[in-house]
């Protein structure tokens, strides 16, 4: 499975890292991966598991997305 957030569809970024050593430019490709977490969610009362980036997880915990809440496993 690829590393893509299932809410905002954030995915890996690719760019060139350029180093100047002794007057010669060296180029190498650098990959940046999103910070994904596997989370159990309640989507309108139905439990579902999803890969969500941490910025989306923060909005879910703050109840800014209607109909989606984080599953709580605490037994208090």
CHARMM internal coordinates of N, CA and C (Angstrom, degrees):
IC EDIT
DIST 1 N 1 CA 1.4410
DIST 1 CA 1 C 1.5200
ANGL 1 N 1 CA 1 C 109.38
DIST 1 C 2 N 1.2921
ANGL 1 CA 1 C 2 N 115.97
DIHE 1 N 1 CA 1 C 2 N 145.21
DIST 2 N 2 CA 1.4490
ANGL 1 C 2 N 2 CA 119.61
DIHE 1 CA 1 C 2 N 2 CA -178.63
DIST 2 CA 2 C 1.5174
ANGL 2 N 2 CA 2 C 110.73
DIHE 1 C 2 N 2 CA 2 C -83.91
DIST 2 C 3 N 1.3148
ANGL 2 CA 2 C 3 N 115.35
DIHE 2 N 2 CA 2 C 3 N 162.32
DIST 3 N 3 CA 1.4584
ANGL 2 C 3 N 3 CA 120.64
DIHE 2 CA 2 C 3 N 3 CA -178.16
DIST 3 CA 3 C 1.5284
ANGL 3 N 3 CA 3 C 108.89
DIHE 2 C 3 N 3 CA 3 C -91.92
DIST 3 C 4 N 1.3461
ANGL 3 CA 3 C 4 N 115.68
DIHE 3 N 3 CA 3 C 4 N 85.22
DIST 4 N 4 CA 1.4627
ANGL 3 C 4 N 4 CA 122.52
DIHE 3 CA 3 C 4 N 4 CA 179.58
DIST 4 CA 4 C 1.5189
ANGL 4 N 4 CA 4 C 108.04
DIHE 3 C 4 N 4 CA 4 C -132.21
DIST 4 C 5 N 1.3386
ANGL 4 CA 4 C 5 N 116.18
DIHE 4 N 4 CA 4 C 5 N 135.14
DIST 5 N 5 CA 1.4609
ANGL 4 C 5 N 5 CA 121.18
DIHE 4 CA 4 C 5 N 5 CA 176.02
DIST 5 CA 5 C 1.5227
ANGL 5 N 5 CA 5 C 108.25
DIHE 4 C 5 N 5 CA 5 C -70.44
DIST 5 C 6 N 1.3301
ANGL 5 CA 5 C 6 N 116.72
DIHE 5 N 5 CA 5 C 6 N 134.37
DIST 6 N 6 CA 1.4617
ANGL 5 C 6 N 6 CA 120.40
DIHE 5 CA 5 C 6 N 6 CA -176.57
DIST 6 CA 6 C 1.5275
ANGL 6 N 6 CA 6 C 113.11
DIHE 5 C 6 N 6 CA 6 C -81.63
DIST 6 C 7 N 1.3359
ANGL 6 CA 6 C 7 N 117.99
DIHE 6 N 6 CA 6 C 7 N -9.87
DIST 7 N 7 CA 1.4641
ANGL 6 C 7 N 7 CA 120.02
DIHE 6 CA 6 C 7 N 7 CA 177.70
DIST 7 CA 7 C 1.5240
ANGL 7 N 7 CA 7 C 111.66
DIHE 6 C 7 N 7 CA 7 C -95.89
DIST 7 C 8 N 1.3220
ANGL 7 CA 7 C 8 N 116.43
DIHE 7 N 7 CA 7 C 8 N -56.94
DIST 8 N 8 CA 1.4728
ANGL 7 C 8 N 8 CA 119.73
DIHE 7 CA 7 C 8 N 8 CA -175.02
DIST 8 CA 8 C 1.5248
ANGL 8 N 8 CA 8 C 112.94
DIHE 7 C 8 N 8 CA 8 C -101.73
DIST 8 C 9 N 1.3299
ANGL 8 CA 8 C 9 N 117.93
DIHE 8 N 8 CA 8 C 9 N -1.99
DIST 9 N 9 CA 1.4636
ANGL 8 C 9 N 9 CA 124.79
DIHE 8 CA 8 C 9 N 9 CA 179.66
DIST 9 CA 9 C 1.5294
ANGL 9 N 9 CA 9 C 113.15
DIHE 8 C 9 N 9 CA 9 C 58.92
DIST 9 C 10 N 1.3306
ANGL 9 CA 9 C 10 N 115.86
DIHE 9 N 9 CA 9 C 10 N 35.70
DIST 10 N 10 CA 1.4540
ANGL 9 C 10 N 10 CA 120.92
DIHE 9 CA 9 C 10 N 10 CA 174.55
DIST 10 CA 10 C 1.5182
ANGL 10 N 10 CA 10 C 108.11
DIHE 9 C 10 N 10 CA 10 C -72.36
DIST 10 C 11 N 1.3450
ANGL 10 CA 10 C 11 N 117.96
DIHE 10 N 10 CA 10 C 11 N 136.46
DIST 11 N 11 CA 1.4614
ANGL 10 C 11 N 11 CA 121.30
DIHE 10 CA 10 C 11 N 11 CA -178.50
DIST 11 CA 11 C 1.5194
ANGL 11 N 11 CA 11 C 110.06
DIHE 10 C 11 N 11 CA 11 C -135.92
DIST 11 C 12 N 1.3210
ANGL 11 CA 11 C 12 N 116.75
DIHE 11 N 11 CA 11 C 12 N -177.31
DIST 12 N 12 CA 1.4544
ANGL 11 C 12 N 12 CA 120.95
DIHE 11 CA 11 C 12 N 12 CA -175.31
DIST 12 CA 12 C 1.5225
ANGL 12 N 12 CA 12 C 110.80
DIHE 11 C 12 N 12 CA 12 C -68.84
DIST 12 C 13 N 1.3448
ANGL 12 CA 12 C 13 N 113.97
DIHE 12 N 12 CA 12 C 13 N 150.24
DIST 13 N 13 CA 1.4533
ANGL 12 C 13 N 13 CA 120.91
DIHE 12 CA 12 C 13 N 13 CA 177.70
DIST 13 CA 13 C 1.5193
ANGL 13 N 13 CA 13 C 108.83
DIHE 12 C 13 N 13 CA 13 C -112.47
DIST 13 C 14 N 1.3229
ANGL 13 CA 13 C 14 N 115.61
DIHE 13 N 13 CA 13 C 14 N 147.29
DIST 14 N 14 CA 1.4535
ANGL 13 C 14 N 14 CA 120.81
DIHE 13 CA 13 C 14 N 14 CA -179.55
DIST 14 CA 14 C 1.5236
ANGL 14 N 14 CA 14 C 108.53
DIHE 13 C 14 N 14 CA 14 C -126.28
DIST 14 C 15 N 1.3188
ANGL 14 CA 14 C 15 N 116.95
DIHE 14 N 14 CA 14 C 15 N 135.64
DIST 15 N 15 CA 1.4517
ANGL 14 C 15 N 15 CA 120.90
DIHE 14 CA 14 C 15 N 15 CA 179.15
DIST 15 CA 15 C 1.5179
ANGL 15 N 15 CA 15 C 110.22
DIHE 14 C 15 N 15 CA 15 C -153.53
DIST 15 C 16 N 1.3290
ANGL 15 CA 15 C 16 N 115.79
DIHE 15 N 15 CA 15 C 16 N 170.25
DIST 16 N 16 CA 1.4611
ANGL 15 C 16 N 16 CA 120.29
DIHE 15 CA 15 C 16 N 16 CA -179.64
DIST 16 CA 16 C 1.5203
ANGL 16 N 16 CA 16 C 110.28
DIHE 15 C 16 N 16 CA 16 C -99.36
DIST 16 C 17 N 1.3127
ANGL 16 CA 16 C 17 N 115.14
DIHE 16 N 16 CA 16 C 17 N 134.35
DIST 17 N 17 CA 1.4530
ANGL 16 C 17 N 17 CA 122.19
DIHE 16 CA 16 C 17 N 17 CA 174.59
DIST 17 CA 17 C 1.5268
ANGL 17 N 17 CA 17 C 106.00
DIHE 16 C 17 N 17 CA 17 C -101.18
DIST 17 C 18 N 1.3293
ANGL 17 CA 17 C 18 N 116.26
DIHE 17 N 17 CA 17 C 18 N 118.80
DIST 18 N 18 CA 1.4603
ANGL 17 C 18 N 18 CA 120.65
DIHE 17 CA 17 C 18 N 18 CA -175.95
DIST 18 CA 18 C 1.5228
ANGL 18 N 18 CA 18 C 108.62
DIHE 17 C 18 N 18 CA 18 C -109.91
DIST 18 C 19 N 1.3097
ANGL 18 CA 18 C 19 N 116.65
DIHE 18 N 18 CA 18 C 19 N 123.08
DIST 19 N 19 CA 1.4619
ANGL 18 C 19 N 19 CA 122.61
DIHE 18 CA 18 C 19 N 19 CA 178.39
DIST 19 CA 19 C 1.5265
ANGL 19 N 19 CA 19 C 108.81
DIHE 18 C 19 N 19 CA 19 C -116.33
DIST 19 C 20 N 1.3268
ANGL 19 CA 19 C 20 N 116.01
DIHE 19 N 19 CA 19 C 20 N 135.56
DIST 20 N 20 CA 1.4551
ANGL 19 C 20 N 20 CA 121.27
DIHE 19 CA 19 C 20 N 20 CA 178.40
DIST 20 CA 20 C 1.5296
ANGL 20 N 20 CA 20 C 107.94
DIHE 19 C 20 N 20 CA 20 C -107.35
DIST 20 C 21 N 1.3384
ANGL 20 CA 20 C 21 N 114.97
DIHE 20 N 20 CA 20 C 21 N 104.62
DIST 21 N 21 CA 1.4535
ANGL 20 C 21 N 21 CA 120.66
DIHE 20 CA 20 C 21 N 21 CA -177.60
DIST 21 CA 21 C 1.5266
ANGL 21 N 21 CA 21 C 108.69
DIHE 20 C 21 N 21 CA 21 C -120.66
DIST 21 C 22 N 1.3336
ANGL 21 CA 21 C 22 N 116.94
DIHE 21 N 21 CA 21 C 22 N 117.23
DIST 22 N 22 CA 1.4547
ANGL 21 C 22 N 22 CA 124.38
DIHE 21 CA 21 C 22 N 22 CA 179.18
DIST 22 CA 22 C 1.5220
ANGL 22 N 22 CA 22 C 112.37
DIHE 21 C 22 N 22 CA 22 C 53.72
DIST 22 C 23 N 1.3075
ANGL 22 CA 22 C 23 N 116.91
DIHE 22 N 22 CA 22 C 23 N 39.41
DIST 23 N 23 CA 1.4556
ANGL 22 C 23 N 23 CA 121.14
DIHE 22 CA 22 C 23 N 23 CA 175.74
DIST 23 CA 23 C 1.5189
ANGL 23 N 23 CA 23 C 114.60
DIHE 22 C 23 N 23 CA 23 C 83.67
DIST 23 C 24 N 1.3235
ANGL 23 CA 23 C 24 N 118.69
DIHE 23 N 23 CA 23 C 24 N 4.05
DIST 24 N 24 CA 1.4624
ANGL 23 C 24 N 24 CA 122.27
DIHE 23 CA 23 C 24 N 24 CA -179.07
DIST 24 CA 24 C 1.5259
ANGL 24 N 24 CA 24 C 108.25
DIHE 23 C 24 N 24 CA 24 C -116.73
DIST 24 C 25 N 1.3409
ANGL 24 CA 24 C 25 N 116.36
DIHE 24 N 24 CA 24 C 25 N 131.71
DIST 25 N 25 CA 1.4636
ANGL 24 C 25 N 25 CA 120.22
DIHE 24 CA 24 C 25 N 25 CA 179.39
DIST 25 CA 25 C 1.5257
ANGL 25 N 25 CA 25 C 109.57
DIHE 24 C 25 N 25 CA 25 C -89.00
DIST 25 C 26 N 1.3343
ANGL 25 CA 25 C 26 N 115.54
DIHE 25 N 25 CA 25 C 26 N 124.52
DIST 26 N 26 CA 1.4558
ANGL 25 C 26 N 26 CA 121.92
DIHE 25 CA 25 C 26 N 26 CA 175.90
DIST 26 CA 26 C 1.5187
ANGL 26 N 26 CA 26 C 108.05
DIHE 25 C 26 N 26 CA 26 C -107.73
DIST 26 C 27 N 1.3221
ANGL 26 CA 26 C 27 N 116.85
DIHE 26 N 26 CA 26 C 27 N 128.94
DIST 27 N 27 CA 1.4582
ANGL 26 C 27 N 27 CA 121.47
DIHE 26 CA 26 C 27 N 27 CA 179.38
DIST 27 CA 27 C 1.5251
ANGL 27 N 27 CA 27 C 109.86
DIHE 26 C 27 N 27 CA 27 C -113.81
DIST 27 C 28 N 1.3121
ANGL 27 CA 27 C 28 N 114.86
DIHE 27 N 27 CA 27 C 28 N 133.44
DIST 28 N 28 CA 1.4544
ANGL 27 C 28 N 28 CA 119.88
DIHE 27 CA 27 C 28 N 28 CA 174.01
DIST 28 CA 28 C 1.5237
ANGL 28 N 28 CA 28 C 107.70
DIHE 27 C 28 N 28 CA 28 C -138.31
DIST 28 C 29 N 1.3135
ANGL 28 CA 28 C 29 N 116.42
DIHE 28 N 28 CA 28 C 29 N 150.31
DIST 29 N 29 CA 1.4608
ANGL 28 C 29 N 29 CA 121.59
DIHE 28 CA 28 C 29 N 29 CA -178.23
DIST 29 CA 29 C 1.5196
ANGL 29 N 29 CA 29 C 108.91
DIHE 28 C 29 N 29 CA 29 C -87.57
DIST 29 C 30 N 1.3322
ANGL 29 CA 29 C 30 N 115.62
DIHE 29 N 29 CA 29 C 30 N 132.28
DIST 30 N 30 CA 1.4603
ANGL 29 C 30 N 30 CA 121.88
DIHE 29 CA 29 C 30 N 30 CA -178.86
DIST 30 CA 30 C 1.5182
ANGL 30 N 30 CA 30 C 109.16
DIHE 29 C 30 N 30 CA 30 C -117.88
DIST 30 C 31 N 1.3287
ANGL 30 CA 30 C 31 N 116.61
DIHE 30 N 30 CA 30 C 31 N 135.88
DIST 31 N 31 CA 1.4618
ANGL 30 C 31 N 31 CA 122.42
DIHE 30 CA 30 C 31 N 31 CA 179.45
DIST 31 CA 31 C 1.5212
ANGL 31 N 31 CA 31 C 109.09
DIHE 30 C 31 N 31 CA 31 C -110.79
DIST 31 C 32 N 1.3370
ANGL 31 CA 31 C 32 N 116.08
DIHE 31 N 31 CA 31 C 32 N 136.52
DIST 32 N 32 CA 1.4653
ANGL 31 C 32 N 32 CA 121.59
DIHE 31 CA 31 C 32 N 32 CA 174.68
DIST 32 CA 32 C 1.5197
ANGL 32 N 32 CA 32 C 107.84
DIHE 31 C 32 N 32 CA 32 C -118.44
DIST 32 C 33 N 1.3198
ANGL 32 CA 32 C 33 N 115.80
DIHE 32 N 32 CA 32 C 33 N 125.71
DIST 33 N 33 CA 1.4612
ANGL 32 C 33 N 33 CA 121.15
DIHE 32 CA 32 C 33 N 33 CA -177.97
DIST 33 CA 33 C 1.5252
ANGL 33 N 33 CA 33 C 110.00
DIHE 32 C 33 N 33 CA 33 C -100.74
DIST 33 C 34 N 1.3399
ANGL 33 CA 33 C 34 N 118.12
DIHE 33 N 33 CA 33 C 34 N 146.12
DIST 34 N 34 CA 1.4657
ANGL 33 C 34 N 34 CA 120.24
DIHE 33 CA 33 C 34 N 34 CA 175.58
DIST 34 CA 34 C 1.5283
ANGL 34 N 34 CA 34 C 110.66
DIHE 33 C 34 N 34 CA 34 C -71.77
DIST 34 C 35 N 1.3097
ANGL 34 CA 34 C 35 N 116.15
DIHE 34 N 34 CA 34 C 35 N 155.49
DIST 35 N 35 CA 1.4621
ANGL 34 C 35 N 35 CA 122.13
DIHE 34 CA 34 C 35 N 35 CA -179.13
DIST 35 CA 35 C 1.5259
ANGL 35 N 35 CA 35 C 108.10
DIHE 34 C 35 N 35 CA 35 C -86.93
DIST 35 C 36 N 1.3318
ANGL 35 CA 35 C 36 N 117.00
DIHE 35 N 35 CA 35 C 36 N 91.53
DIST 36 N 36 CA 1.4614
ANGL 35 C 36 N 36 CA 122.29
DIHE 35 CA 35 C 36 N 36 CA -175.17
DIST 36 CA 36 C 1.5192
ANGL 36 N 36 CA 36 C 111.87
DIHE 35 C 36 N 36 CA 36 C -99.04
DIST 36 C 37 N 1.3297
ANGL 36 CA 36 C 37 N 115.61
DIHE 36 N 36 CA 36 C 37 N 148.31
DIST 37 N 37 CA 1.4568
ANGL 36 C 37 N 37 CA 123.44
DIHE 36 CA 36 C 37 N 37 CA 176.09
DIST 37 CA 37 C 1.5180
ANGL 37 N 37 CA 37 C 108.79
DIHE 36 C 37 N 37 CA 37 C -132.45
DIST 37 C 38 N 1.3560
ANGL 37 CA 37 C 38 N 115.82
DIHE 37 N 37 CA 37 C 38 N 142.51
DIST 38 N 38 CA 1.4630
ANGL 37 C 38 N 38 CA 120.01
DIHE 37 CA 37 C 38 N 38 CA 173.28
DIST 38 CA 38 C 1.5208
ANGL 38 N 38 CA 38 C 107.39
DIHE 37 C 38 N 38 CA 38 C -86.15
DIST 38 C 39 N 1.3455
ANGL 38 CA 38 C 39 N 117.19
DIHE 38 N 38 CA 38 C 39 N 122.30
DIST 39 N 39 CA 1.4531
ANGL 38 C 39 N 39 CA 122.16
DIHE 38 CA 38 C 39 N 39 CA -171.87
DIST 39 CA 39 C 1.5180
ANGL 39 N 39 CA 39 C 109.70
DIHE 38 C 39 N 39 CA 39 C -131.51
DIST 39 C 40 N 1.3423
ANGL 39 CA 39 C 40 N 115.83
DIHE 39 N 39 CA 39 C 40 N 141.71
DIST 40 N 40 CA 1.4580
ANGL 39 C 40 N 40 CA 121.33
DIHE 39 CA 39 C 40 N 40 CA 171.52
DIST 40 CA 40 C 1.5246
ANGL 40 N 40 CA 40 C 107.56
DIHE 39 C 40 N 40 CA 40 C -91.91
DIST 40 C 41 N 1.3329
ANGL 40 CA 40 C 41 N 117.02
DIHE 40 N 40 CA 40 C 41 N 122.87
DIST 41 N 41 CA 1.4624
ANGL 40 C 41 N 41 CA 122.57
DIHE 40 CA 40 C 41 N 41 CA -176.40
DIST 41 CA 41 C 1.5168
ANGL 41 N 41 CA 41 C 110.43
DIHE 40 C 41 N 41 CA 41 C -118.48
DIST 41 C 42 N 1.3108
ANGL 41 CA 41 C 42 N 115.78
DIHE 41 N 41 CA 41 C 42 N 155.89
DIST 42 N 42 CA 1.4601
ANGL 41 C 42 N 42 CA 122.12
DIHE 41 CA 41 C 42 N 42 CA 169.96
DIST 42 CA 42 C 1.5175
ANGL 42 N 42 CA 42 C 107.52
DIHE 41 C 42 N 42 CA 42 C -107.48
DIST 42 C 43 N 1.3213
ANGL 42 CA 42 C 43 N 116.43
DIHE 42 N 42 CA 42 C 43 N 108.86
DIST 43 N 43 CA 1.4627
ANGL 42 C 43 N 43 CA 122.28
DIHE 42 CA 42 C 43 N 43 CA -179.72
DIST 43 CA 43 C 1.5194
ANGL 43 N 43 CA 43 C 107.23
DIHE 42 C 43 N 43 CA 43 C -104.56
DIST 43 C 44 N 1.3328
ANGL 43 CA 43 C 44 N 115.93
DIHE 43 N 43 CA 43 C 44 N 102.65
DIST 44 N 44 CA 1.4640
ANGL 43 C 44 N 44 CA 124.13
DIHE 43 CA 43 C 44 N 44 CA -178.86
DIST 44 CA 44 C 1.5269
ANGL 44 N 44 CA 44 C 111.26
DIHE 43 C 44 N 44 CA 44 C 52.64
DIST 44 C 45 N 1.3357
ANGL 44 CA 44 C 45 N 116.72
DIHE 44 N 44 CA 44 C 45 N 43.02
DIST 45 N 45 CA 1.4564
ANGL 44 C 45 N 45 CA 122.39
DIHE 44 CA 44 C 45 N 45 CA 177.02
DIST 45 CA 45 C 1.5122
ANGL 45 N 45 CA 45 C 115.49
DIHE 44 C 45 N 45 CA 45 C 88.99
DIST 45 C 46 N 1.3084
ANGL 45 CA 45 C 46 N 119.15
DIHE 45 N 45 CA 45 C 46 N -6.60
DIST 46 N 46 CA 1.4651
ANGL 45 C 46 N 46 CA 123.35
DIHE 45 CA 45 C 46 N 46 CA -179.91
DIST 46 CA 46 C 1.5280
ANGL 46 N 46 CA 46 C 108.53
DIHE 45 C 46 N 46 CA 46 C -105.78
DIST 46 C 47 N 1.3423
ANGL 46 CA 46 C 47 N 116.15
DIHE 46 N 46 CA 46 C 47 N 129.20
DIST 47 N 47 CA 1.4573
ANGL 46 C 47 N 47 CA 119.55
DIHE 46 CA 46 C 47 N 47 CA -178.90
DIST 47 CA 47 C 1.5223
ANGL 47 N 47 CA 47 C 110.19
DIHE 46 C 47 N 47 CA 47 C -78.70
DIST 47 C 48 N 1.3443
ANGL 47 CA 47 C 48 N 115.77
DIHE 47 N 47 CA 47 C 48 N 134.47
DIST 48 N 48 CA 1.4581
ANGL 47 C 48 N 48 CA 121.81
DIHE 47 CA 47 C 48 N 48 CA 179.19
DIST 48 CA 48 C 1.5191
ANGL 48 N 48 CA 48 C 108.86
DIHE 47 C 48 N 48 CA 48 C -143.89
DIST 48 C 49 N 1.3389
ANGL 48 CA 48 C 49 N 116.38
DIHE 48 N 48 CA 48 C 49 N 149.64
DIST 49 N 49 CA 1.4570
ANGL 48 C 49 N 49 CA 121.46
DIHE 48 CA 48 C 49 N 49 CA 175.89
DIST 49 CA 49 C 1.5174
ANGL 49 N 49 CA 49 C 108.49
DIHE 48 C 49 N 49 CA 49 C -106.44
DIST 49 C 50 N 1.3337
ANGL 49 CA 49 C 50 N 115.56
DIHE 49 N 49 CA 49 C 50 N 141.12
DIST 50 N 50 CA 1.4559
ANGL 49 C 50 N 50 CA 119.61
DIHE 49 CA 49 C 50 N 50 CA -176.52
DIST 50 CA 50 C 1.5178
ANGL 50 N 50 CA 50 C 110.32
DIHE 49 C 50 N 50 CA 50 C -149.61
DIST 50 C 51 N 1.3445
ANGL 50 CA 50 C 51 N 115.73
DIHE 50 N 50 CA 50 C 51 N 156.86
DIST 51 N 51 CA 1.4547
ANGL 50 C 51 N 51 CA 122.53
DIHE 50 CA 50 C 51 N 51 CA 170.80
DIST 51 CA 51 C 1.5242
ANGL 51 N 51 CA 51 C 106.71
DIHE 50 C 51 N 51 CA 51 C -94.68
DIST 51 C 52 N 1.3345
ANGL 51 CA 51 C 52 N 115.36
DIHE 51 N 51 CA 51 C 52 N 117.71
DIST 52 N 52 CA 1.4605
ANGL 51 C 52 N 52 CA 120.79
DIHE 51 CA 51 C 52 N 52 CA -174.81
DIST 52 CA 52 C 1.5163
ANGL 52 N 52 CA 52 C 108.64
DIHE 51 C 52 N 52 CA 52 C -128.62
DIST 52 C 53 N 1.3360
ANGL 52 CA 52 C 53 N 117.53
DIHE 52 N 52 CA 52 C 53 N 138.22
DIST 53 N 53 CA 1.4606
ANGL 52 C 53 N 53 CA 120.34
DIHE 52 CA 52 C 53 N 53 CA 175.65
DIST 53 CA 53 C 1.5198
ANGL 53 N 53 CA 53 C 109.25
DIHE 52 C 53 N 53 CA 53 C -73.75
DIST 53 C 54 N 1.3229
ANGL 53 CA 53 C 54 N 116.08
DIHE 53 N 53 CA 53 C 54 N 160.44
DIST 54 N 54 CA 1.4529
ANGL 53 C 54 N 54 CA 120.14
DIHE 53 CA 53 C 54 N 54 CA -173.11
DIST 54 CA 54 C 1.5214
ANGL 54 N 54 CA 54 C 112.77
DIHE 53 C 54 N 54 CA 54 C -68.30
DIST 54 C 55 N 1.3209
ANGL 54 CA 54 C 55 N 118.75
DIHE 54 N 54 CA 54 C 55 N -28.35
DIST 55 N 55 CA 1.4657
ANGL 54 C 55 N 55 CA 119.83
DIHE 54 CA 54 C 55 N 55 CA 177.34
DIST 55 CA 55 C 1.5299
ANGL 55 N 55 CA 55 C 110.81
DIHE 54 C 55 N 55 CA 55 C -69.29
DIST 55 C 56 N 1.3246
ANGL 55 CA 55 C 56 N 118.22
DIHE 55 N 55 CA 55 C 56 N -36.40
DIST 56 N 56 CA 1.4641
ANGL 55 C 56 N 56 CA 121.34
DIHE 55 CA 55 C 56 N 56 CA 175.08
DIST 56 CA 56 C 1.5290
ANGL 56 N 56 CA 56 C 110.90
DIHE 55 C 56 N 56 CA 56 C -71.45
DIST 56 C 57 N 1.3267
ANGL 56 CA 56 C 57 N 117.20
DIHE 56 N 56 CA 56 C 57 N -36.14
DIST 57 N 57 CA 1.4517
ANGL 56 C 57 N 57 CA 121.35
DIHE 56 CA 56 C 57 N 57 CA 178.44
DIST 57 CA 57 C 1.5295
ANGL 57 N 57 CA 57 C 110.91
DIHE 56 C 57 N 57 CA 57 C -63.94
DIST 57 C 58 N 1.3211
ANGL 57 CA 57 C 58 N 116.21
DIHE 57 N 57 CA 57 C 58 N -34.80
DIST 58 N 58 CA 1.4638
ANGL 57 C 58 N 58 CA 121.21
DIHE 57 CA 57 C 58 N 58 CA 177.87
DIST 58 CA 58 C 1.5285
ANGL 58 N 58 CA 58 C 110.84
DIHE 57 C 58 N 58 CA 58 C -66.14
DIST 58 C 59 N 1.3374
ANGL 58 CA 58 C 59 N 117.73
DIHE 58 N 58 CA 58 C 59 N -38.73
DIST 59 N 59 CA 1.4609
ANGL 58 C 59 N 59 CA 120.22
DIHE 58 CA 58 C 59 N 59 CA 178.42
DIST 59 CA 59 C 1.5267
ANGL 59 N 59 CA 59 C 111.33
DIHE 58 C 59 N 59 CA 59 C -71.84
DIST 59 C 60 N 1.3341
ANGL 59 CA 59 C 60 N 117.34
DIHE 59 N 59 CA 59 C 60 N -31.83
DIST 60 N 60 CA 1.4702
ANGL 59 C 60 N 60 CA 120.56
DIHE 59 CA 59 C 60 N 60 CA 177.30
DIST 60 CA 60 C 1.5249
ANGL 60 N 60 CA 60 C 109.75
DIHE 59 C 60 N 60 CA 60 C -68.09
DIST 60 C 61 N 1.3361
ANGL 60 CA 60 C 61 N 117.30
DIHE 60 N 60 CA 60 C 61 N -43.14
DIST 61 N 61 CA 1.4626
ANGL 60 C 61 N 61 CA 120.69
DIHE 60 CA 60 C 61 N 61 CA -179.88
DIST 61 CA 61 C 1.5272
ANGL 61 N 61 CA 61 C 112.04
DIHE 60 C 61 N 61 CA 61 C -65.49
DIST 61 C 62 N 1.3315
ANGL 61 CA 61 C 62 N 118.03
DIHE 61 N 61 CA 61 C 62 N -28.62
DIST 62 N 62 CA 1.4622
ANGL 61 C 62 N 62 CA 122.08
DIHE 61 CA 61 C 62 N 62 CA 179.57
DIST 62 CA 62 C 1.5258
ANGL 62 N 62 CA 62 C 111.96
DIHE 61 C 62 N 62 CA 62 C -85.91
DIST 62 C 63 N 1.3459
ANGL 62 CA 62 C 63 N 117.64
DIHE 62 N 62 CA 62 C 63 N 4.29
DIST 63 N 63 CA 1.4753
ANGL 62 C 63 N 63 CA 124.71
DIHE 62 CA 62 C 63 N 63 CA 179.81
DIST 63 CA 63 C 1.5342
ANGL 63 N 63 CA 63 C 112.33
DIHE 62 C 63 N 63 CA 63 C 58.52
DIST 63 C 64 N 1.3345
ANGL 63 CA 63 C 64 N 117.47
DIHE 63 N 63 CA 63 C 64 N 39.44
DIST 64 N 64 CA 1.4617
ANGL 63 C 64 N 64 CA 121.94
DIHE 63 CA 63 C 64 N 64 CA 178.00
DIST 64 CA 64 C 1.5219
ANGL 64 N 64 CA 64 C 112.47
DIHE 63 C 64 N 64 CA 64 C -91.02
DIST 64 C 65 N 1.3414
ANGL 64 CA 64 C 65 N 117.25
DIHE 64 N 64 CA 64 C 65 N -11.11
DIST 65 N 65 CA 1.4588
ANGL 64 C 65 N 65 CA 122.08
DIHE 64 CA 64 C 65 N 65 CA 178.46
DIST 65 CA 65 C 1.5239
ANGL 65 N 65 CA 65 C 107.30
DIHE 64 C 65 N 65 CA 65 C -107.68
DIST 65 C 66 N 1.3180
ANGL 65 CA 65 C 66 N 116.74
DIHE 65 N 65 CA 65 C 66 N 122.25
DIST 66 N 66 CA 1.4652
ANGL 65 C 66 N 66 CA 119.50
DIHE 65 CA 65 C 66 N 66 CA -177.10
DIST 66 CA 66 C 1.5252
ANGL 66 N 66 CA 66 C 110.84
DIHE 65 C 66 N 66 CA 66 C -76.20
DIST 66 C 67 N 1.3372
ANGL 66 CA 66 C 67 N 116.30
DIHE 66 N 66 CA 66 C 67 N 135.36
DIST 67 N 67 CA 1.4569
ANGL 66 C 67 N 67 CA 121.60
DIHE 66 CA 66 C 67 N 67 CA 175.90
DIST 67 CA 67 C 1.5054
ANGL 67 N 67 CA 67 C 115.32
DIHE 66 C 67 N 67 CA 67 C 89.17
DIST 67 C 68 N 1.3415
ANGL 67 CA 67 C 68 N 118.36
DIHE 67 N 67 CA 67 C 68 N -8.06
DIST 68 N 68 CA 1.4641
ANGL 67 C 68 N 68 CA 121.12
DIHE 67 CA 67 C 68 N 68 CA -178.76
DIST 68 CA 68 C 1.5240
ANGL 68 N 68 CA 68 C 108.63
DIHE 67 C 68 N 68 CA 68 C -122.33
DIST 68 C 69 N 1.3313
ANGL 68 CA 68 C 69 N 116.45
DIHE 68 N 68 CA 68 C 69 N 126.47
DIST 69 N 69 CA 1.4542
ANGL 68 C 69 N 69 CA 122.13
DIHE 68 CA 68 C 69 N 69 CA 174.52
DIST 69 CA 69 C 1.5196
ANGL 69 N 69 CA 69 C 109.20
DIHE 68 C 69 N 69 CA 69 C -132.09
DIST 69 C 70 N 1.3210
ANGL 69 CA 69 C 70 N 115.90
DIHE 69 N 69 CA 69 C 70 N 157.94
DIST 70 N 70 CA 1.4634
ANGL 69 C 70 N 70 CA 120.85
DIHE 69 CA 69 C 70 N 70 CA 178.89
DIST 70 CA 70 C 1.5244
ANGL 70 N 70 CA 70 C 108.80
DIHE 69 C 70 N 70 CA 70 C -82.92
DIST 70 C 71 N 1.3114
ANGL 70 CA 70 C 71 N 116.78
DIHE 70 N 70 CA 70 C 71 N 137.16
DIST 71 N 71 CA 1.4602
ANGL 70 C 71 N 71 CA 122.86
DIHE 70 CA 70 C 71 N 71 CA 179.97
DIST 71 CA 71 C 1.5248
ANGL 71 N 71 CA 71 C 107.87
DIHE 70 C 71 N 71 CA 71 C -70.44
DIST 71 C 72 N 1.3482
ANGL 71 CA 71 C 72 N 116.75
DIHE 71 N 71 CA 71 C 72 N 132.34
DIST 72 N 72 CA 1.4530
ANGL 71 C 72 N 72 CA 121.87
DIHE 71 CA 71 C 72 N 72 CA -178.91
DIST 72 CA 72 C 1.5321
ANGL 72 N 72 CA 72 C 108.65
DIHE 71 C 72 N 72 CA 72 C -110.57
DIST 72 C 73 N 1.3297
ANGL 72 CA 72 C 73 N 116.46
DIHE 72 N 72 CA 72 C 73 N 122.03
DIST 73 N 73 CA 1.4617
ANGL 72 C 73 N 73 CA 121.60
DIHE 72 CA 72 C 73 N 73 CA -176.25
DIST 73 CA 73 C 1.5203
ANGL 73 N 73 CA 73 C 112.34
DIHE 72 C 73 N 73 CA 73 C -99.12
DIST 73 C 74 N 1.3179
ANGL 73 CA 73 C 74 N 119.16
DIHE 73 N 73 CA 73 C 74 N 3.06
DIST 74 N 74 CA 1.4528
ANGL 73 C 74 N 74 CA 120.43
DIHE 73 CA 73 C 74 N 74 CA -177.37
DIST 74 CA 74 C 1.5295
ANGL 74 N 74 CA 74 C 110.27
DIHE 73 C 74 N 74 CA 74 C -71.09
DIST 74 C 75 N 1.3349
ANGL 74 CA 74 C 75 N 116.60
DIHE 74 N 74 CA 74 C 75 N 141.51
DIST 75 N 75 CA 1.4641
ANGL 74 C 75 N 75 CA 121.78
DIHE 74 CA 74 C 75 N 75 CA -179.05
DIST 75 CA 75 C 1.5199
ANGL 75 N 75 CA 75 C 109.16
DIHE 74 C 75 N 75 CA 75 C -115.36
DIST 75 C 76 N 1.3158
ANGL 75 CA 75 C 76 N 116.56
DIHE 75 N 75 CA 75 C 76 N 73.64
DIST 76 N 76 CA 1.4583
ANGL 75 C 76 N 76 CA 121.08
DIHE 75 CA 75 C 76 N 76 CA -179.57
DIST 76 CA 76 C 1.4945
ANGL 76 N 76 CA 76 C 111.05
DIHE 75 C 76 N 76 CA 76 C -97.40
END
COOR INIT
IC SEED 1 N 1 CA 1 C
IC BUILD
